[in-house]
Amino acid sequence: MTPETYIDRFAIIFYNLGWIVISIILSFYTLERKERFITRFHKFVMQYFIFTLAYFAVFAFREVELDARRQLIILTVIFFLLAIFRWTFFRVRKWYRKNGGNYVNVVVIGCGRNFNKVRKIFHRSDYGYRYLGYFHHFETEAKDYLGNFDTCFDFIIKNKVDEIYCLVSELSDCEVKKLIHFADNNFKKLKLIPDNKGIYTRSMYAELFETLPVLNIRSSALELNYARFGKRVFDTVFSLLVIIFIMSWLMPLVYIAMRLESKGPLFFKQLRHGYNQQSFYCYKFRSMRINEDANAKMCTKGDCRVTRVGRFLRKTSLDEFPQFFNVLKGDMSVVGPRPHMEAHTMEYSKSVNKYLVRHYAKPGITGLAQIKGYRGEIKKKSDIINRTRLDIFYLEKWCPILDFKIIYQTVYNCFRGEENAY
């Protein structure tokens, strides 16, 4: 057996065992009934990222020549093949369930505040639920009404119900205990739905404090460790590349152009609120003449404070490039809610609902609100309301793909030109 053959066989065994061990640790193949391709895509990215580290570990511990280009192609092909396989699996499962396979029979006990939302979920064919109806103390003429609480036990047995969903606010403590006793002794899954007083957010989830369930109404994927680490690594690498390959020659050119027109420093720094409302100095290329209103008044269309060079910088968004130093320092991210002046943060926090929620993430050089047209001057109140709404949406729905889409659209908009860039 030649050394090359041994290494190849060793690598194949190592990679397969590595993938299995990582998937067990991360519970990668534990699929929830309601899981779809996009809802837990971050779990797939995490699995692949750790596998990539294991992949290169072979080259670290074996004397094997590393062909970076070849390995990058291999890893890219593996990623897309795995993504296609996972997408195909969910599509096939969805088709299978729509045709009557992989289903569970469910009933609901109670008809409270959350009933319609639960029923709506059960009616989704791709989840594989067969909703049989509900039981309630008060008789109604609804088609899915099955009877009162006392009649539910016989129905569940006769119709082979698999899962029972109970709205606990509708039942007494004695009835809930009776239902638990019945489910345990008849091999039925019982799931209790708490009353959250009609409060709903996209980011709400339940967490356990020992045995006490607690509803967290404000969470973000950005709080996950892999998101923090991955986003920080990306920010560091991306900002270094911009600083080395663009800022290194852009700064001297901008400085010379500025000195030909007006006196003043190359950079303009301004205190702005960032992550957790902490203040930091945000850097930009100076685009205005020195003035007393720089830290209180936004730039408006036709603003006389803007120099000719500054107008070009603002129009092309080149004035924002020094913020890559902020990204490298860790004060900002490449993508995130845009930071505002301290004075404006204080103003909007009092007049715009949920404005301060956007400070749960690091501010960004660009963001979802900016590519949707809500950048620059706030002309009317709806501008800052929509900007805040999109920033909160970004926090709640963040994923790496969303960041890449925002970066691509930002670059595209810079070349195309934007109406609010002045």
C-alpha positions as CSV (number, residue, x, y, z in Angstrom):
1,M,0.0,0.0,0.0
2,T,1.5,3.3,-1.1
3,P,1.6,6.4,1.3
4,E,-0.8,8.2,-1.0
5,T,-3.4,5.4,-0.9
6,Y,-3.1,5.3,2.9
7,I,-3.7,9.0,3.2
8,D,-6.7,8.9,0.9
9,R,-8.3,6.0,2.8
10,F,-7.5,7.7,6.1
11,A,-9.0,11.0,4.9
12,I,-12.2,9.3,3.6
13,I,-12.7,7.5,7.0
14,F,-11.8,10.7,9.0
15,Y,-14.2,12.9,7.0
16,N,-17.1,10.5,7.3
17,L,-16.6,9.9,11.0
18,G,-16.0,13.6,11.5
19,W,-19.3,14.5,9.8
20,I,-21.2,11.9,11.9
21,V,-19.6,13.0,15.2
22,I,-20.3,16.7,14.5
23,S,-23.9,15.9,13.5
24,I,-24.4,14.0,16.8
25,I,-23.0,16.9,18.9
26,L,-25.1,19.5,17.1
27,S,-28.2,17.2,16.8
28,F,-28.1,18.0,13.1
29,Y,-30.4,15.1,12.0
30,T,-33.0,15.8,14.7
31,L,-35.8,17.1,12.6
32,E,-38.9,18.8,14.1
33,R,-42.2,18.2,12.4
34,K,-42.5,21.9,11.6
35,E,-39.0,22.3,10.4
36,R,-38.5,23.5,6.8
37,F,-35.4,24.1,4.7
38,I,-35.0,27.8,5.4
39,T,-36.2,27.9,9.1
40,R,-33.1,26.0,10.4
41,F,-30.7,26.8,7.6
42,H,-28.3,28.2,10.2
43,K,-28.0,24.7,11.7
44,F,-26.8,23.4,8.3
45,V,-24.3,26.3,8.0
46,M,-23.0,25.6,11.5
47,Q,-22.5,21.9,10.7
48,Y,-20.7,22.7,7.5
49,F,-18.5,25.3,9.1
50,I,-17.2,22.9,11.8
51,F,-16.8,20.2,9.2
52,T,-14.6,22.5,7.2
53,L,-12.3,23.0,10.2
54,A,-12.1,19.2,10.5
55,Y,-11.5,18.9,6.8
56,F,-8.4,21.1,7.0
57,A,-7.2,19.3,10.2
58,V,-6.1,16.4,7.9
59,F,-3.6,18.7,6.2
60,A,-2.4,20.0,9.6
61,F,-1.6,16.6,11.0
62,R,-0.4,14.8,7.9
63,E,2.4,15.8,5.6
64,V,0.2,16.5,2.6
65,E,0.7,19.4,0.1
66,L,-2.2,21.8,0.3
67,D,-3.6,23.1,-3.1
68,A,-5.8,26.0,-1.8
69,R,-7.6,26.5,-5.1
70,R,-8.4,22.8,-5.5
71,Q,-9.6,22.5,-1.9
72,L,-11.8,25.6,-2.2
73,I,-13.5,24.1,-5.3
74,I,-14.0,20.8,-3.4
75,L,-15.5,22.5,-0.4
76,T,-17.8,24.6,-2.6
77,V,-19.1,21.6,-4.5
78,I,-19.7,19.7,-1.2
79,F,-21.6,22.7,0.2
80,F,-23.9,23.0,-2.8
81,L,-24.4,19.2,-3.1
82,L,-25.4,19.0,0.6
83,A,-27.7,22.1,0.3
84,I,-29.4,20.6,-2.8
85,F,-29.8,17.2,-1.0
86,R,-31.3,18.9,2.1
87,W,-33.6,21.0,-0.1
88,T,-34.7,17.9,-2.0
89,F,-35.4,16.1,1.2
90,F,-37.8,18.8,2.5
91,R,-39.5,19.0,-0.9
92,V,-40.1,15.2,-1.0
93,R,-41.3,15.2,2.5
94,K,-43.7,18.0,1.8
95,W,-45.1,16.1,-1.2
96,Y,-45.3,12.9,0.8
97,R,-47.3,14.6,3.5
98,K,-49.6,16.3,1.1
99,N,-50.5,12.9,-0.3
100,G,-51.3,11.5,3.2
101,G,-48.0,10.1,4.5
102,N,-46.2,10.8,7.7
103,Y,-49.2,12.3,9.5
104,V,-50.4,12.6,13.1
105,N,-54.0,12.9,14.3
106,V,-54.4,15.9,16.6
107,V,-57.2,17.5,18.6
108,V,-57.4,20.7,20.7
109,I,-58.9,21.0,24.2
110,G,-60.2,24.5,24.7
111,C,-61.1,27.5,22.6
112,G,-59.1,30.4,24.0
113,R,-57.1,33.3,22.7
114,N,-54.5,31.2,20.8
115,F,-57.0,28.7,19.3
116,N,-57.2,30.2,15.8
117,K,-53.4,30.4,15.5
118,V,-53.0,26.8,16.5
119,R,-55.7,25.7,14.1
120,K,-54.2,27.6,11.2
121,I,-50.9,25.8,11.8
122,F,-52.6,22.4,11.8
123,H,-54.2,23.2,8.4
124,R,-50.8,23.5,6.7
125,S,-50.5,20.3,4.6
126,D,-46.7,20.3,4.7
127,Y,-46.6,19.9,8.5
128,G,-48.3,16.5,8.4
129,Y,-51.1,17.2,10.9
130,R,-54.6,15.8,10.6
131,Y,-56.7,18.2,12.6
132,L,-59.9,16.4,13.8
133,G,-61.5,19.2,15.8
134,Y,-61.7,20.7,19.2
135,F,-63.5,20.3,22.6
136,H,-64.9,23.1,24.7
137,H,-67.2,23.6,27.7
138,F,-69.6,25.6,25.6
139,E,-71.4,24.0,22.7
140,T,-71.2,25.8,19.3
141,E,-72.3,25.2,15.8
142,A,-68.8,25.2,14.4
143,K,-68.0,22.3,12.0
144,D,-64.9,21.3,13.9
145,Y,-66.6,21.3,17.3
146,L,-66.5,17.8,18.8
147,G,-68.1,18.1,22.2
148,N,-67.4,19.2,25.8
149,F,-64.5,18.2,27.9
150,D,-66.0,15.0,29.4
151,T,-66.5,13.5,25.9
152,C,-63.0,14.0,24.7
153,F,-61.5,10.9,26.3
154,D,-63.7,8.4,24.4
155,F,-63.2,10.3,21.1
156,I,-59.4,10.3,21.5
157,I,-59.3,6.5,22.1
158,K,-61.8,5.6,19.2
159,N,-60.2,7.9,16.6
160,K,-56.6,7.0,17.5
161,V,-55.5,10.6,18.2
162,D,-51.7,10.9,18.5
163,E,-51.3,14.3,20.0
164,I,-53.5,16.4,22.3
165,Y,-53.1,20.2,22.4
166,C,-54.5,21.8,25.5
167,L,-55.1,25.6,26.0
168,V,-54.4,25.6,29.7
169,S,-56.2,29.0,30.3
170,E,-59.5,27.3,29.4
171,L,-59.3,24.4,31.9
172,S,-59.2,24.2,35.7
173,D,-56.2,22.7,37.5
174,C,-58.2,19.5,38.2
175,E,-59.1,19.1,34.5
176,V,-55.5,19.6,33.4
177,K,-54.3,17.0,35.9
178,K,-57.0,14.6,34.7
179,L,-55.9,15.1,31.1
180,I,-52.2,14.5,32.0
181,H,-53.2,11.3,33.8
182,F,-55.2,10.1,30.8
183,A,-52.5,10.9,28.3
184,D,-49.8,9.1,30.3
185,N,-52.0,6.0,30.7
186,N,-53.1,5.8,27.1
187,F,-49.8,6.5,25.4
188,K,-50.9,9.9,24.0
189,K,-48.7,13.0,23.6
190,L,-50.1,16.0,25.5
191,K,-48.8,19.5,24.7
192,L,-49.9,22.5,26.9
193,I,-50.3,25.9,25.2
194,P,-49.8,28.8,27.7
195,D,-51.8,32.0,27.5
196,N,-49.4,34.8,26.3
197,K,-52.1,37.5,26.6
198,G,-52.2,38.0,22.8
199,I,-48.6,39.2,22.7
200,Y,-46.8,38.0,19.5
201,T,-43.5,38.8,17.9
202,R,-41.6,37.0,15.2
203,S,-38.7,36.5,17.6
204,M,-40.6,35.1,20.6
205,Y,-39.6,31.8,22.0
206,A,-39.9,29.7,25.2
207,E,-37.0,29.0,27.5
208,L,-36.8,26.9,30.7
209,F,-35.7,28.3,34.0
210,E,-35.2,24.9,35.6
211,T,-38.8,23.6,35.4
212,L,-40.4,27.1,34.9
213,P,-41.3,28.0,31.2
214,V,-40.6,31.6,30.4
215,L,-41.5,33.4,27.1
216,N,-38.8,35.6,25.7
217,I,-40.4,38.1,23.3
218,R,-37.3,39.7,22.0
219,S,-34.5,37.4,20.7
220,S,-32.3,37.4,17.6
221,A,-30.3,34.9,15.6
222,L,-27.4,37.4,16.1
223,E,-27.2,36.4,19.7
224,L,-26.2,32.8,18.9
225,N,-22.5,32.1,19.4
226,Y,-21.9,30.9,15.9
227,A,-23.5,34.1,14.5
228,R,-21.4,36.3,16.7
229,F,-18.2,34.5,15.9
230,G,-18.9,34.0,12.2
231,K,-20.1,37.6,11.7
232,R,-17.0,39.0,13.5
233,V,-14.6,36.8,11.4
234,F,-16.3,38.0,8.2
235,D,-16.2,41.6,9.4
236,T,-12.5,41.4,10.2
237,V,-11.5,39.8,6.9
238,F,-13.8,42.0,4.8
239,S,-12.7,45.2,6.4
240,L,-9.0,44.3,6.1
241,L,-9.4,43.6,2.4
242,V,-11.1,46.9,1.9
243,I,-8.5,48.8,3.9
244,I,-5.5,47.2,2.2
245,F,-6.8,47.2,-1.4
246,I,-9.0,50.3,-1.6
247,M,-8.4,52.6,1.4
248,S,-4.6,52.5,0.8
249,W,-4.9,54.4,-2.4
250,L,-8.2,56.1,-1.9
251,M,-7.2,58.1,1.2
252,P,-4.3,60.0,-0.5
253,L,-6.5,60.9,-3.5
254,V,-9.3,62.2,-1.4
255,Y,-6.9,64.1,0.8
256,I,-5.3,65.9,-2.2
257,A,-8.7,66.7,-3.7
258,M,-9.9,68.1,-0.3
259,R,-6.9,70.3,0.2
260,L,-7.3,71.8,-3.3
261,E,-10.8,73.0,-2.3
262,S,-11.1,73.6,1.5
263,K,-9.1,73.5,4.7
264,G,-9.8,70.9,7.3
265,P,-9.0,67.3,8.3
266,L,-9.3,64.3,6.1
267,F,-11.7,62.5,8.4
268,F,-14.8,63.6,10.2
269,K,-15.6,61.8,13.4
270,Q,-18.9,62.0,15.2
271,L,-20.2,60.4,18.4
272,R,-23.0,58.0,17.6
273,H,-24.9,55.3,19.5
274,G,-24.0,51.7,18.7
275,Y,-24.5,48.3,20.3
276,N,-26.4,48.4,23.6
277,Q,-26.6,52.2,23.1
278,Q,-22.9,52.6,23.8
279,S,-21.3,55.7,22.2
280,F,-18.4,55.5,19.8
281,Y,-16.7,57.7,17.3
282,C,-17.9,57.0,13.8
283,Y,-15.5,58.0,11.0
284,K,-16.3,59.4,7.6
285,F,-14.4,61.3,4.9
286,R,-15.1,64.9,5.6
287,S,-17.7,66.1,3.1
288,M,-18.6,69.5,4.5
289,R,-16.9,72.7,5.5
290,I,-16.2,73.1,9.2
291,N,-19.5,74.2,10.8
292,E,-21.1,74.3,14.2
293,D,-24.2,72.2,13.2
294,A,-22.3,69.1,12.1
295,N,-23.3,67.1,15.2
296,A,-26.9,68.2,15.3
297,K,-28.2,68.7,11.8
298,M,-28.5,66.1,9.1
299,C,-27.4,66.8,5.6
300,T,-30.2,68.0,3.4
301,K,-30.6,68.1,-0.4
302,G,-28.7,71.1,-1.7
303,D,-27.0,71.7,1.7
304,C,-24.6,74.7,1.3
305,R,-22.2,73.1,3.9
306,V,-21.3,70.3,1.5
307,T,-18.2,70.9,-0.6
308,R,-17.9,69.9,-4.3
309,V,-15.6,67.0,-3.4
310,G,-17.9,66.1,-0.6
311,R,-20.9,66.1,-2.9
312,F,-19.1,63.5,-5.1
313,L,-18.1,61.4,-2.1
314,R,-21.7,61.4,-0.7
315,K,-23.2,60.7,-4.1
316,T,-21.0,57.6,-4.6
317,S,-21.1,56.6,-0.9
318,L,-17.3,56.8,-0.8
319,D,-17.6,59.0,2.3
320,E,-18.6,55.9,4.3
321,F,-15.4,53.9,3.6
322,P,-13.5,55.1,6.7
323,Q,-16.1,53.2,8.7
324,F,-14.2,50.0,7.8
325,F,-11.8,51.1,10.5
326,N,-14.8,51.1,12.9
327,V,-15.6,47.6,11.7
328,L,-12.0,46.5,12.3
329,K,-12.1,48.0,15.8
330,G,-15.3,46.1,16.6
331,D,-17.5,49.2,17.0
332,M,-19.5,48.4,13.8
333,S,-20.3,45.6,11.5
334,V,-20.4,45.6,7.7
335,V,-24.1,45.0,7.7
336,G,-26.5,46.2,10.4
337,P,-28.7,49.1,11.4
338,R,-27.2,52.5,10.5
339,P,-25.9,54.4,13.6
340,H,-27.5,57.8,14.2
341,M,-26.2,60.9,16.0
342,E,-26.7,60.9,19.7
343,A,-29.1,63.8,19.5
344,H,-31.2,62.0,17.0
345,T,-31.2,58.8,19.0
346,M,-32.6,60.6,22.0
347,E,-35.2,62.3,19.8
348,Y,-36.4,59.2,18.0
349,S,-36.4,57.0,21.1
350,K,-39.2,59.2,22.4
351,S,-41.2,59.6,19.2
352,V,-40.8,56.3,17.3
353,N,-42.2,53.1,18.7
354,K,-39.6,50.3,19.4
355,Y,-36.8,52.5,18.0
356,L,-34.3,51.4,20.6
357,V,-34.7,47.7,19.6
358,R,-32.3,48.3,16.7
359,H,-29.5,48.8,19.3
360,Y,-29.5,45.1,20.1
361,A,-27.2,44.6,17.1
362,K,-23.9,46.3,16.1
363,P,-24.5,49.2,13.7
364,G,-23.5,48.6,10.1
365,I,-22.0,50.5,7.2
366,T,-25.0,49.3,5.2
367,G,-28.3,47.7,6.1
368,L,-31.6,46.4,5.0
369,A,-33.3,49.8,5.4
370,Q,-30.6,51.4,3.3
371,I,-31.0,49.1,0.3
372,K,-34.8,49.6,0.5
373,G,-34.4,53.3,0.0
374,Y,-34.6,54.6,3.6
375,R,-31.2,56.2,3.8
376,G,-29.9,59.7,4.4
377,E,-32.2,62.6,5.3
378,I,-35.4,62.0,7.3
379,K,-37.9,64.0,5.3
380,K,-41.1,62.8,7.1
381,K,-41.9,60.7,10.1
382,S,-42.7,57.6,8.0
383,D,-39.1,57.5,6.8
384,I,-37.7,56.8,10.3
385,I,-40.6,54.5,11.2
386,N,-40.0,52.4,8.1
387,R,-36.2,52.4,8.7
388,T,-36.8,51.2,12.3
389,R,-39.3,48.5,11.1
390,L,-36.8,47.1,8.5
391,D,-33.9,47.2,11.1
392,I,-36.0,45.2,13.6
393,F,-36.9,42.7,10.8
394,Y,-33.2,42.3,10.1
395,L,-32.5,41.5,13.7
396,E,-35.3,38.9,13.8
397,K,-34.6,37.3,10.5
398,W,-30.8,37.5,10.2
399,C,-28.9,34.8,8.4
400,P,-25.6,34.9,6.5
401,I,-27.4,34.8,3.1
402,L,-29.3,38.0,4.0
403,D,-26.0,39.8,4.7
404,F,-24.6,38.8,1.4
405,K,-27.8,40.0,-0.4
406,I,-27.5,43.3,1.3
407,I,-23.9,43.7,0.5
408,Y,-24.5,42.8,-3.2
409,Q,-27.5,45.3,-3.4
410,T,-25.4,48.0,-1.8
411,V,-22.6,47.7,-4.3
412,Y,-25.2,47.6,-7.1
413,N,-26.9,50.7,-5.8
414,C,-23.5,52.6,-5.6
415,F,-22.9,52.0,-9.3
416,R,-26.5,52.6,-10.3
417,G,-26.9,55.7,-8.1
418,E,-29.5,56.4,-5.4
419,E,-32.0,59.2,-5.1
420,N,-31.3,59.9,-1.4
421,A,-27.5,59.9,-1.8
422,Y,-26.6,63.5,-1.5
